[in-house]
């Protein structure tokens, strides 16, 4: 038998697959098909998910494992901040360590256990990197501009300013007074279909500034669509906020970012450029269930022989979210 872990970071839902425990690891085609089947909510596997987090061995120094991210549509993502927190917890508990690195396709990232957000709501801090605003790293094609930095782009939406940052996932960010779901959905769909601007697609985030070091962010995620939270999106948005709204940014404290799935904190250390800045994403890593199924079924993406062993962590997480929302509401009054 093999075991999957159902997990979430800010309700960004994942299945964790530890390939090091399999007799025969899945190939790329099998991983893609498994993600499509597992993550589809119509298959009723615990409501589906945004992706599958694949844990592999690595020989990189100080790294306990390698993480790959397979999106719900079977494509592979460059990075996932919320997912990295859940993989960090998985590896921390597996190897009984609290501070280490995780290998990703772009670089080895520093991670560590953080103070719990509440009883039964464990938290982890993960590095988000590398960072770039260069058009070729997104990739972005807009009038041959080398960067897109707090700029009006009438081809996207009139009278909204946009900033593009890769971390390394590509992100398009706009600060608004109020999030228009229709505008966000239409722009996200358009820029993730065939388009002349972001030829590999882009994650689109709208953000509302709720106060000093206080943001609300919603993201239309490439390969997923509307998501409860996007870790790299919240990190990139926090960097854009710190650079653009210096009167609202306090570098001595982390930025609190609320999202439809809860809230996180982002520690931003501004450098001389975006690329030399530092980002650390801090938030929950919640395990909601373990799923047991025959290893052969993983290879064939067959999901009709699954035994589910639920945990009680989701109830504790929802209580934490309710308390955070209540606090935010009382602060506004």
C-alpha positions as CSV (number, residue, x, y, z in Angstrom):
1,X,0.0,0.0,0.0
2,X,1.0,3.6,-0.5
3,X,0.0,6.7,1.4
4,X,-0.9,10.2,0.3
5,X,-1.3,13.2,2.7
6,X,-4.1,15.7,2.1
7,X,-2.8,19.1,3.3
8,X,-3.4,22.8,2.9
9,X,-1.7,26.1,3.4
10,X,-4.3,28.8,3.8
11,X,-6.8,26.4,2.3
12,X,-4.6,26.1,-0.8
13,X,-5.3,22.3,-1.1
14,X,-2.7,19.6,-2.0
15,X,-2.0,16.0,-2.0
16,X,1.5,15.1,-0.9
17,X,3.1,12.1,-2.6
18,X,6.4,10.9,-1.2
19,X,8.0,9.0,-4.0
20,X,10.9,7.9,-1.8
21,X,8.5,5.4,-0.1
22,X,7.3,3.8,-3.4
23,X,8.8,0.6,-4.9
24,X,8.6,2.3,-8.3
25,X,8.4,6.1,-8.6
26,X,5.9,7.5,-11.0
27,X,7.1,9.0,-14.3
28,X,6.2,12.5,-15.5
29,X,3.2,11.3,-17.5
30,X,1.9,9.2,-14.6
31,X,2.3,12.2,-12.3
32,X,0.4,14.4,-14.6
33,X,-2.5,12.0,-15.0
34,X,-2.6,11.3,-11.2
35,X,-2.9,15.1,-10.5
36,X,-5.7,15.6,-13.0
37,X,-7.7,12.7,-11.5
38,X,-6.9,13.5,-7.8
39,X,-7.5,17.2,-8.0
40,X,-10.7,17.1,-10.0
41,X,-13.5,17.8,-7.4
42,X,-15.9,15.7,-9.5
43,X,-14.0,12.6,-8.5
44,X,-14.9,13.3,-4.9
45,X,-11.5,12.5,-3.5
46,X,-11.8,14.8,-0.4
47,X,-13.1,17.6,-2.5
48,X,-10.2,17.7,-5.0
49,X,-7.2,20.0,-4.7
50,X,-5.1,22.6,-6.4
51,X,-2.2,20.3,-7.1
52,X,0.0,17.3,-6.1
53,X,3.2,18.0,-4.2
54,X,5.8,15.4,-5.1
55,X,8.6,14.6,-2.7
56,X,11.8,13.1,-4.1
57,X,15.3,12.3,-2.8
58,X,18.1,14.8,-3.5
59,X,21.8,14.9,-3.0
60,X,21.9,18.7,-2.5
61,X,23.7,19.7,0.7
62,X,21.5,20.5,3.7
63,X,18.4,19.5,1.8
64,X,16.1,16.9,3.2
65,X,14.2,16.4,-0.1
66,X,13.2,17.8,-3.4
67,X,9.7,19.2,-4.1
68,X,7.9,19.3,-7.4
69,X,4.5,20.8,-8.0
70,X,2.0,19.3,-10.4
71,X,-1.0,21.6,-11.0
72,X,-4.6,20.4,-11.1
73,X,-4.4,20.5,-15.0
74,X,-1.4,18.3,-15.1
75,X,1.1,21.0,-15.8
76,X,4.2,21.6,-13.6
77,X,4.5,24.8,-11.6
78,X,7.9,26.5,-10.9
79,X,7.2,27.1,-7.2
80,X,4.4,27.1,-4.6
81,X,4.8,28.9,-1.3
82,X,1.8,27.4,0.4
83,X,2.7,24.0,-0.8
84,X,6.3,24.4,0.3
85,X,5.1,25.0,3.9
86,X,3.2,21.7,3.9
87,X,6.2,19.8,2.4
88,X,8.4,21.4,5.0
89,X,6.2,20.1,7.8
90,X,6.1,16.6,6.2
91,X,9.9,16.5,5.9
92,X,10.4,18.0,9.4
93,X,8.3,15.3,11.0
94,X,9.7,12.5,8.8
95,X,13.4,13.4,9.7
96,X,12.8,15.1,13.1
97,X,14.4,18.3,12.1
98,X,13.2,21.9,12.5
99,X,15.5,23.9,10.2
100,X,16.8,22.8,6.8
101,X,16.5,23.3,3.1
102,X,14.2,21.9,0.4
103,X,15.4,21.5,-3.2
104,X,13.2,23.0,-5.9
105,X,13.8,23.2,-9.7
106,X,15.2,26.7,-9.4
107,X,17.1,26.7,-6.1
108,X,17.5,25.3,-2.7
109,X,15.2,27.2,-0.2
110,X,15.7,27.7,3.5
111,X,12.8,26.6,5.6
112,X,12.1,26.2,9.3
113,X,9.4,25.6,11.9
114,X,7.7,28.7,13.2
115,X,5.6,29.2,16.4
116,X,2.2,27.6,16.1
117,X,-0.6,30.0,15.1
118,X,-2.9,28.3,17.6
119,X,-3.4,24.9,19.3
120,X,-3.2,22.3,16.5
121,X,-2.3,24.9,13.9
122,X,1.4,24.3,13.2
123,X,3.2,27.0,11.2
124,X,6.4,27.1,9.1
125,X,8.5,29.8,7.5
126,X,9.8,29.3,4.0
127,X,12.0,31.3,1.7
128,X,10.5,32.6,-1.5
129,X,13.2,32.9,-4.2
130,X,14.6,33.7,-6.7
131,X,13.1,37.1,-7.3
132,X,13.2,39.0,-10.6
133,X,11.3,41.8,-12.3
134,X,13.1,41.3,-15.7
135,X,10.6,40.8,-18.5
136,X,12.6,37.8,-19.9
137,X,12.2,35.9,-16.6
138,X,8.4,36.1,-16.5
139,X,8.4,36.0,-19.6
140,X,6.6,39.3,-20.5
141,X,6.3,41.0,-23.9
142,X,4.9,44.5,-23.6
143,X,6.2,47.2,-26.0
144,X,9.7,45.7,-25.5
145,X,9.8,47.1,-21.9
146,X,12.4,45.5,-19.7
147,X,10.1,45.6,-16.6
148,X,6.5,46.4,-15.8
149,X,6.5,48.4,-12.6
150,X,3.4,50.2,-11.2
151,X,2.3,51.1,-14.7
152,X,-1.1,51.7,-16.5
153,X,-1.8,49.0,-19.0
154,X,-4.9,49.8,-20.9
155,X,-4.7,46.5,-22.8
156,X,-5.4,44.8,-19.5
157,X,-7.8,47.0,-17.6
158,X,-8.4,50.8,-17.9
159,X,-7.1,53.0,-15.0
160,X,-5.5,50.1,-13.1
161,X,-1.8,50.0,-12.5
162,X,0.2,46.7,-12.8
163,X,3.5,45.3,-11.6
164,X,5.0,42.1,-12.8
165,X,7.3,40.0,-10.5
166,X,8.7,36.5,-10.9
167,X,9.4,34.6,-7.7
168,X,10.1,32.4,-9.8
169,X,6.4,31.9,-10.7
170,X,5.2,34.8,-12.9
171,X,2.9,37.3,-11.1
172,X,0.9,40.3,-12.3
173,X,-0.2,42.5,-9.4
174,X,-2.7,45.3,-9.1
175,X,-3.6,47.3,-6.0
176,X,-7.3,48.2,-6.0
177,X,-9.8,49.9,-3.7
178,X,-12.1,46.9,-4.0
179,X,-11.7,43.5,-5.7
180,X,-13.9,43.1,-8.8
181,X,-14.3,39.3,-9.2
182,X,-15.4,39.6,-12.8
183,X,-12.4,41.7,-13.8
184,X,-10.0,39.4,-12.0
185,X,-11.5,36.3,-13.6
186,X,-11.7,37.8,-17.0
187,X,-8.1,39.1,-16.9
188,X,-6.8,35.8,-15.4
189,X,-8.5,33.7,-18.0
190,X,-7.4,36.0,-20.9
191,X,-3.7,36.0,-19.8
192,X,-3.7,32.2,-19.3
193,X,-5.1,31.6,-22.7
194,X,-3.1,32.3,-25.9
195,X,-2.0,35.9,-25.6
196,X,0.8,38.1,-26.8
197,X,1.8,39.4,-23.4
198,X,2.5,36.5,-21.1
199,X,3.3,33.7,-23.5
200,X,3.5,31.1,-20.7
201,X,0.6,32.4,-18.7
202,X,0.7,34.4,-15.4
203,X,-0.8,34.4,-11.9
204,X,-3.0,37.5,-11.5
205,X,-3.5,39.0,-8.1
206,X,-5.6,42.0,-7.0
207,X,-4.8,43.5,-3.6
208,X,-6.5,45.8,-1.2
209,X,-4.4,47.8,1.3
210,X,-6.3,47.5,4.7
211,X,-3.8,49.5,6.7
212,X,-0.1,49.7,7.5
213,X,1.4,46.2,6.7
214,X,-2.1,44.9,6.2
215,X,-3.2,43.4,2.8
216,X,-6.1,41.4,1.4
217,X,-5.0,39.4,-1.7
218,X,-7.0,37.3,-4.1
219,X,-5.4,35.4,-7.0
220,X,-6.4,33.8,-10.2
221,X,-3.7,31.1,-10.4
222,X,-2.1,29.7,-13.6
223,X,-3.1,26.1,-14.1
224,X,-5.7,26.3,-11.3
225,X,-8.0,29.3,-11.6
226,X,-9.5,31.1,-8.6
227,X,-7.7,29.7,-5.5
228,X,-8.2,30.2,-1.8
229,X,-4.6,31.4,-1.5
230,X,-1.4,31.6,-3.5
231,X,1.7,31.7,-1.4
232,X,4.0,33.1,-4.1
233,X,1.3,35.5,-5.1
234,X,1.0,36.9,-1.6
235,X,4.8,37.1,-1.4
236,X,5.2,38.9,-4.7
237,X,2.3,41.2,-3.7
238,X,4.0,42.0,-0.4
239,X,7.2,42.9,-2.2
240,X,5.3,45.2,-4.6
241,X,3.5,46.8,-1.6
242,X,6.8,47.4,0.2
243,X,8.4,49.0,-2.8
244,X,5.4,51.1,-3.9
245,X,3.8,52.2,-0.6
246,X,6.8,53.1,1.6
247,X,4.5,55.3,3.8
248,X,2.5,52.2,4.7
249,X,5.3,49.7,5.0
250,X,7.1,49.0,8.3
251,X,10.2,47.0,7.6
252,X,10.6,46.1,11.3
253,X,7.5,43.9,11.2
254,X,6.1,41.3,8.8
255,X,3.2,42.1,6.5
256,X,-0.1,40.4,7.4
257,X,-1.9,39.1,4.3
258,X,-5.5,38.0,4.5
259,X,-6.9,35.8,1.7
260,X,-10.1,33.9,1.1
261,X,-8.5,30.9,2.8
262,X,-7.2,32.6,6.0
263,X,-4.1,34.7,6.5
264,X,-0.3,34.5,6.4
265,X,2.6,36.8,7.2
266,X,5.4,37.8,4.8
267,X,8.7,39.1,6.0
268,X,10.1,41.5,3.4
269,X,13.7,42.7,3.5
270,X,14.1,45.3,0.7
271,X,17.4,45.3,-1.2
272,X,18.7,47.8,-3.6
273,X,16.7,46.0,-6.3
274,X,13.8,43.6,-6.3
275,X,16.2,40.8,-7.1
276,X,18.4,41.5,-4.0
277,X,15.3,41.6,-1.7
278,X,14.4,38.8,0.6
279,X,11.0,37.2,1.1
280,X,9.9,34.7,3.8
281,X,6.4,33.3,3.9
282,X,5.0,32.3,7.3
283,X,1.8,30.4,7.7
284,X,-0.1,27.2,8.6
285,X,0.7,23.7,7.3
286,X,-2.4,21.7,8.1
287,X,-2.8,18.0,7.5
288,X,-6.4,17.0,7.1
289,X,-6.2,13.3,6.2
290,X,-4.0,10.4,5.2
291,X,-5.1,8.3,2.2
292,X,-4.1,4.7,1.7
293,X,-4.3,3.0,-1.7
294,X,-2.5,0.3,-3.7
295,X,0.7,1.6,-5.3
296,X,-0.3,0.2,-8.7
297,X,-3.4,2.4,-8.6
298,X,-1.2,5.5,-8.4
299,X,0.6,4.5,-11.6
300,X,-2.8,4.1,-13.4
301,X,-4.6,7.0,-11.7
302,X,-7.2,4.6,-10.3
303,X,-9.0,6.1,-7.3
304,X,-11.6,3.6,-6.3
305,X,-9.7,1.7,-3.6
306,X,-8.9,4.6,-1.2
307,X,-9.1,4.4,2.6
308,X,-9.3,7.8,4.2
309,X,-7.9,8.4,7.7
310,X,-9.0,12.0,8.7
311,X,-7.3,14.2,11.3
312,X,-8.9,16.8,13.6
313,X,-6.7,19.7,12.4
314,X,-9.2,21.4,10.1
315,X,-11.5,22.2,12.9
316,X,-8.7,23.9,14.8
317,X,-7.6,25.8,11.7
318,X,-11.1,27.1,11.1
319,X,-11.3,28.3,14.6
320,X,-8.1,30.2,14.1
321,X,-9.4,31.8,10.9
322,X,-12.6,32.8,12.5
323,X,-10.7,34.5,15.3
324,X,-8.5,36.3,12.8
325,X,-11.5,37.5,10.8
326,X,-13.3,38.6,14.0
327,X,-10.2,40.6,15.0
328,X,-9.9,42.2,11.5
329,X,-13.6,43.1,11.6
330,X,-13.3,44.7,15.1
331,X,-10.2,46.7,14.0
332,X,-12.2,48.2,11.1
333,X,-15.0,49.4,13.4
